[in-house]
Amino acid sequence: MLMVVFGAGASYDSSTTLLPINSLGGSRPPLANTLFDSQRFGPYIDKFPRCRPLISYLQGPDVNVEGELEKWQNKANDKPERFSQLAAIRYYLQDMLSACTFSWLQEIHGVTNYKTLLHEIEDERKDEKVCLVTFNYDYLLEDALSTLKIRLAAIRDYVSGDYLLVKLHGSINWARKLADFQADTSKNQEQIVSDVIDLGHKLFFNTEPQMISEITATVPTLKRVPDQPYFSVPLIERRDNPPLFPVLSIPVEHKSRFECPSEHVRVLEETLPQVTRVLVIGWKAGDELFLDLLTKKMSKVERIMVVSSGQSSATEIATTIRNAGVKASQYLSAKANGFSKAITLGETEGFLKS
């Protein structure tokens, strides 16, 4: 059984036309160190002013965004205001990445490496299932699966077909309903979201994540959206009562749990013992929870191939995976510089055929 693991680098380098090296692509999905670039994403920051006190710590080419956010998350128990700031960051990420993903697909006319890779996989797949694991919040994989006529219309659809899609850090098109909170309908949606953010550590949910498209808005959304169930509407543009809260994890270095439905984690745990080949694309192997799960559950992996920004980076990541205790007969480092080159140079196809 094949498993493919995607990290931020896969979405960042998801177009063979607008390559990162050309510095083109105005809507390109950001890497972690540019998630809070106020020059590019200032209008989205303006919608969630409670996150502003943290933004200065999260900008700059050399900033460790995960480390900074983990520091402030650890302080939240002593400073309840931090809970509100982190809640604002979740809403900000959902809003900004929803717009960014939609604009990116328009800019590249829907032509992504994800789609090419899935069709390469489908060409080689027999009757076995394929497990797709991503740490990205965007819906580029959902969009790619639609070209295989796979319709993800409900949260259970992610893990019920021949292609299992597990989004361990959540998704911009998922949400939870708030419990014990009724919005003041005399307020506009931005004010209602501000009230939710103000709750901070008092936020409480009593439901599993759902796709936003599964949840009927109390009042129609502010703008027409494409007729695709995976499409993400920014929550600040919906009219829900009780309001919805984004299902995506704060990007920190050491996570205590996965941010996805419990059923998805269960299916992943049941699937891992069957995995014989692993293809890693744009993931730095920094999620300790997932590495621990791979170490405990996978026992018959023949080959692991890593695609990164270059062969030396891929070798370093493969070493990290091996040192974490993940067992495989062979560790391979792609020569290509990134996802696009791995596709166009035939390295992904070669791995799938081998």
C-alpha positions as CSV (number, residue, x, y, z in Angstrom):
1,M,0.0,0.0,0.0
2,L,1.2,3.5,-0.9
3,M,1.2,6.4,1.5
4,V,2.0,10.0,0.4
5,V,2.9,12.6,3.0
6,F,2.6,16.3,2.1
7,G,4.0,19.3,3.9
8,A,3.9,23.1,3.2
9,G,6.6,22.8,0.5
10,A,4.2,20.7,-1.6
11,S,1.6,23.5,-1.8
12,Y,4.2,26.2,-2.1
13,D,5.7,24.5,-5.2
14,S,2.4,23.2,-6.6
15,S,2.6,24.7,-10.1
16,T,5.1,23.8,-12.8
17,T,4.3,27.0,-14.6
18,L,4.8,29.5,-11.7
19,L,7.9,28.0,-10.1
20,P,9.1,29.5,-6.8
21,I,12.5,30.2,-8.3
22,N,10.8,32.7,-10.7
23,S,9.3,34.6,-7.7
24,L,6.0,34.7,-9.6
25,G,2.6,33.7,-8.4
26,G,0.9,36.5,-6.4
27,S,-1.4,34.1,-4.6
28,R,1.2,31.3,-4.0
29,P,0.4,29.4,-0.7
30,P,2.8,30.7,1.9
31,L,5.4,28.8,3.8
32,A,5.4,28.9,7.6
33,N,7.8,31.9,7.9
34,T,5.6,34.1,5.7
35,L,2.2,33.2,7.1
36,F,2.0,36.5,8.9
37,D,3.6,38.8,6.3
38,S,1.7,42.1,6.9
39,Q,2.8,43.5,3.6
40,R,1.1,40.7,1.7
41,F,-1.7,39.7,4.2
42,G,-2.3,43.0,6.0
43,P,-6.0,43.2,5.0
44,Y,-6.7,39.9,6.7
45,I,-4.8,40.9,9.8
46,D,-7.0,44.0,9.9
47,K,-10.1,41.8,10.3
48,F,-8.8,40.2,13.5
49,P,-7.1,43.0,15.5
50,R,-6.7,40.8,18.6
51,C,-3.8,38.9,17.0
52,R,-1.8,42.1,16.3
53,P,0.2,42.0,19.5
54,L,1.8,38.7,18.3
55,I,2.4,39.6,14.7
56,S,5.7,41.4,15.2
57,Y,7.2,38.2,16.6
58,L,6.0,36.2,13.6
59,Q,7.6,38.2,10.7
60,G,10.9,38.1,9.0
61,P,12.8,35.7,6.7
62,D,14.6,34.0,9.6
63,V,11.7,33.8,12.1
64,N,10.8,30.5,13.7
65,V,7.0,30.9,13.6
66,E,6.3,27.6,15.2
67,G,8.8,28.3,18.1
68,E,7.3,31.8,18.7
69,L,3.7,30.6,18.7
70,E,4.6,27.7,21.0
71,K,6.1,30.2,23.4
72,W,2.9,32.3,23.5
73,Q,0.7,29.2,23.7
74,N,2.6,27.9,26.7
75,K,2.0,31.3,28.4
76,A,-1.8,31.1,27.8
77,N,-2.6,29.3,31.1
78,D,-1.2,32.3,33.1
79,K,-2.4,35.0,30.7
80,P,-6.0,34.3,29.5
81,E,-5.7,37.2,27.0
82,R,-3.3,34.9,25.0
83,F,-6.2,32.5,24.4
84,S,-8.1,35.2,22.7
85,Q,-5.0,36.2,20.6
86,L,-4.5,32.6,19.5
87,A,-8.2,32.2,18.7
88,A,-7.8,35.3,16.5
89,I,-4.9,33.7,14.8
90,R,-7.0,30.6,13.9
91,Y,-9.7,32.8,12.4
92,Y,-7.0,34.8,10.5
93,L,-5.4,31.7,9.1
94,Q,-8.8,30.3,8.0
95,D,-9.7,33.6,6.3
96,M,-6.4,34.4,4.7
97,L,-5.7,30.8,3.4
98,S,-9.3,30.4,2.1
99,A,-8.8,33.5,-0.1
100,C,-5.2,32.5,-1.0
101,T,-6.1,29.0,-2.1
102,F,-9.0,30.1,-4.2
103,S,-6.9,32.9,-5.9
104,W,-4.0,30.5,-6.4
105,L,-6.2,28.0,-8.3
106,Q,-7.5,30.8,-10.4
107,E,-4.1,32.1,-11.1
108,I,-2.7,28.8,-12.3
109,H,-6.0,27.8,-14.0
110,G,-6.4,24.8,-11.7
111,V,-3.3,23.0,-13.0
112,T,-1.5,21.6,-10.0
113,N,1.2,19.0,-9.3
114,Y,-1.3,17.4,-6.9
115,K,-3.5,16.5,-9.8
116,T,-0.7,15.2,-11.9
117,L,0.7,13.1,-9.1
118,L,-2.8,11.6,-8.3
119,H,-3.2,10.5,-11.9
120,E,0.3,9.0,-11.9
121,I,-0.8,7.1,-8.8
122,E,-4.0,6.0,-10.4
123,D,-2.2,4.7,-13.5
124,E,-0.1,2.4,-11.3
125,R,-2.7,1.5,-8.6
126,K,-4.2,-2.0,-8.7
127,D,-7.0,-2.7,-6.2
128,E,-5.1,-1.3,-3.2
129,K,-6.1,1.8,-1.3
130,V,-3.9,4.9,-1.2
131,C,-3.3,6.9,2.0
132,L,-2.8,10.6,1.6
133,V,-1.6,12.5,4.7
134,T,-1.2,16.2,4.7
135,F,-0.1,18.8,7.3
136,N,-1.5,21.6,5.1
137,Y,-4.7,23.5,5.8
138,D,-5.6,24.3,2.2
139,Y,-7.9,22.2,0.0
140,L,-5.6,21.6,-3.0
141,L,-5.7,17.9,-2.4
142,E,-9.5,17.9,-2.2
143,D,-9.5,19.8,-5.5
144,A,-7.1,17.2,-7.0
145,L,-9.2,14.3,-5.9
146,S,-12.2,15.7,-7.7
147,T,-10.4,15.0,-11.0
148,L,-10.6,11.3,-10.1
149,K,-14.3,11.8,-9.7
150,I,-14.0,11.5,-5.9
151,R,-16.5,13.8,-4.2
152,L,-15.8,14.8,-0.6
153,A,-19.2,16.1,0.5
154,A,-19.0,15.1,4.2
155,I,-16.3,14.6,6.7
156,R,-16.7,10.8,6.7
157,D,-16.0,10.8,2.9
158,Y,-12.3,11.6,3.6
159,V,-11.6,8.1,4.9
160,S,-14.3,5.9,3.3
161,G,-13.1,5.4,-0.3
162,D,-10.1,4.0,-2.2
163,Y,-8.2,7.2,-1.5
164,L,-8.0,8.1,2.2
165,L,-7.2,11.7,3.0
166,V,-6.1,12.5,6.5
167,K,-5.5,16.2,7.4
168,L,-3.8,15.9,10.7
169,H,-3.5,19.7,11.4
170,G,-7.1,20.5,10.3
171,S,-8.4,22.3,7.3
172,I,-9.7,25.7,6.2
173,N,-12.9,24.0,5.1
174,W,-13.7,22.4,8.4
175,A,-15.4,23.9,11.5
176,R,-16.9,23.2,14.8
177,K,-20.1,24.6,16.3
178,L,-19.7,26.6,19.5
179,A,-21.6,25.2,22.5
180,D,-23.5,27.3,25.0
181,F,-23.2,30.5,22.9
182,Q,-25.9,32.3,21.0
183,A,-24.8,35.2,18.8
184,D,-26.4,38.6,19.1
185,T,-28.2,38.8,15.8
186,S,-28.3,42.6,15.9
187,K,-24.5,42.6,15.3
188,N,-22.7,42.0,12.0
189,Q,-20.6,38.9,11.5
190,E,-17.3,40.6,12.2
191,Q,-18.7,41.8,15.6
192,I,-20.0,38.3,16.3
193,V,-16.6,36.7,15.5
194,S,-15.0,39.3,17.8
195,D,-17.3,38.2,20.6
196,V,-16.3,34.6,20.1
197,I,-12.6,35.6,20.2
198,D,-13.2,37.5,23.4
199,L,-14.3,34.2,25.0
200,G,-10.7,33.0,24.9
201,H,-10.2,30.1,27.3
202,K,-14.0,29.9,27.8
203,L,-14.5,28.5,24.3
204,F,-16.3,25.2,24.4
205,F,-17.3,22.7,21.6
206,N,-19.4,19.6,21.8
207,T,-19.2,18.4,18.3
208,E,-16.6,16.7,16.0
209,P,-15.3,18.7,13.0
210,Q,-17.6,19.0,10.0
211,M,-17.1,20.3,6.5
212,I,-18.3,23.9,6.4
213,S,-20.4,22.9,3.3
214,E,-22.3,20.4,5.5
215,I,-23.5,23.2,7.8
216,T,-26.3,25.3,6.5
217,A,-25.8,29.0,7.2
218,T,-28.5,30.8,9.1
219,V,-28.4,33.5,6.5
220,P,-26.9,33.1,3.0
221,T,-23.2,33.8,2.7
222,L,-22.1,37.2,1.6
223,K,-20.9,36.1,-1.8
224,R,-21.6,33.4,-4.3
225,V,-19.1,30.5,-4.1
226,P,-18.2,27.7,-6.6
227,D,-20.4,24.6,-6.6
228,Q,-17.8,22.4,-4.9
229,P,-18.3,20.9,-1.5
230,Y,-14.7,21.3,-0.5
231,F,-14.6,25.0,-1.2
232,S,-13.9,27.1,1.9
233,V,-15.9,30.2,2.8
234,P,-14.2,32.4,5.3
235,L,-16.1,32.0,8.6
236,I,-16.2,35.8,9.0
237,E,-18.5,35.9,5.9
238,R,-21.0,33.4,7.2
239,R,-24.2,33.8,9.3
240,D,-24.3,30.9,11.7
241,N,-25.9,30.7,15.1
242,P,-24.3,29.3,17.1
243,P,-21.1,30.6,15.4
244,L,-18.5,28.3,13.9
245,F,-14.9,28.0,15.0
246,P,-12.0,27.0,12.6
247,V,-10.7,23.5,12.9
248,L,-6.9,24.0,12.4
249,S,-4.1,23.8,14.8
250,I,-1.9,26.6,15.8
251,P,1.5,26.0,14.0
252,V,3.7,25.2,16.9
253,E,6.8,22.9,17.1
254,H,5.5,20.4,19.6
255,K,1.9,19.5,19.3
256,S,0.0,17.6,22.0
257,R,-2.7,16.2,19.7
258,F,-3.9,16.1,16.1
259,E,-6.5,18.5,15.0
260,C,-8.8,16.3,13.0
261,P,-11.8,13.9,13.5
262,S,-11.1,11.0,15.8
263,E,-12.4,8.6,13.1
264,H,-9.7,9.9,10.7
265,V,-7.0,9.1,13.3
266,R,-8.5,5.7,13.9
267,V,-8.5,4.9,10.2
268,L,-4.9,6.1,9.8
269,E,-3.8,3.9,12.7
270,E,-5.5,0.8,11.1
271,T,-4.0,1.6,7.7
272,L,-0.3,2.2,8.7
273,P,0.5,-1.5,9.2
274,Q,-0.4,-2.1,5.5
275,V,1.9,0.6,4.1
276,T,4.8,-0.7,2.1
277,R,5.9,2.5,0.3
278,V,6.1,6.1,1.5
279,L,6.5,9.2,-0.7
280,V,7.3,12.4,1.3
281,I,6.8,15.7,-0.5
282,G,7.7,19.1,1.0
283,W,7.5,17.9,4.6
284,K,10.4,18.6,7.0
285,A,9.5,15.6,9.3
286,G,9.0,17.9,12.2
287,D,5.8,16.5,13.7
288,E,6.8,14.2,16.6
289,L,3.3,12.8,17.1
290,F,3.2,11.5,13.5
291,L,6.7,10.2,13.5
292,D,5.9,8.3,16.7
293,L,2.8,6.9,15.1
294,L,4.8,5.7,12.1
295,T,7.4,4.1,14.3
296,K,4.8,2.2,16.3
297,K,2.5,1.2,13.5
298,M,4.5,0.6,10.3
299,S,6.4,-2.6,10.1
300,K,6.8,-3.6,6.5
301,V,7.9,-0.5,4.6
302,E,10.1,-1.3,1.6
303,R,11.0,2.2,0.4
304,I,10.7,5.8,1.6
305,M,11.5,8.5,-0.9
306,V,11.8,12.2,0.1
307,V,11.2,15.1,-2.2
308,S,12.4,18.4,-0.9
309,S,14.0,21.7,-2.1
310,G,17.1,19.7,-3.2
311,Q,18.8,16.4,-2.8
312,S,20.8,17.4,0.3
313,S,17.7,18.6,2.0
314,A,15.9,15.4,1.1
315,T,18.8,13.4,2.5
316,E,18.6,15.3,5.7
317,I,14.9,14.7,6.1
318,A,15.2,11.0,5.3
319,T,17.9,10.8,8.0
320,T,15.5,12.6,10.5
321,I,12.8,10.0,9.7
322,R,15.2,7.1,10.1
323,N,16.6,8.5,13.4
324,A,13.1,8.8,14.7
325,G,12.8,5.1,14.5
326,V,10.7,4.7,11.3
327,K,11.9,1.4,9.8
328,A,12.3,0.9,6.0
329,S,14.5,-1.3,3.9
330,Q,15.5,1.6,1.7
331,Y,15.6,5.4,2.1
332,L,15.8,7.4,-1.1
333,S,16.5,11.1,-1.7
334,A,15.0,12.7,-4.8
335,K,17.5,14.6,-6.9
336,A,14.9,17.1,-8.1
337,N,14.6,20.6,-6.6
338,G,11.1,20.5,-5.3
339,F,7.7,19.0,-6.2
340,S,7.5,20.5,-9.7
341,K,10.9,19.2,-10.8
342,A,10.1,15.8,-9.3
343,I,7.0,15.6,-11.5
344,T,8.6,17.0,-14.7
345,L,11.8,15.0,-14.4
346,G,9.8,11.8,-13.8
347,E,11.1,11.0,-10.3
348,T,7.7,10.6,-8.7
349,E,6.5,8.4,-11.6
350,G,9.7,6.3,-11.4
351,F,9.1,5.7,-7.7
352,L,5.5,4.7,-8.2
353,K,6.5,2.2,-11.0
354,S,9.4,0.7,-9.0
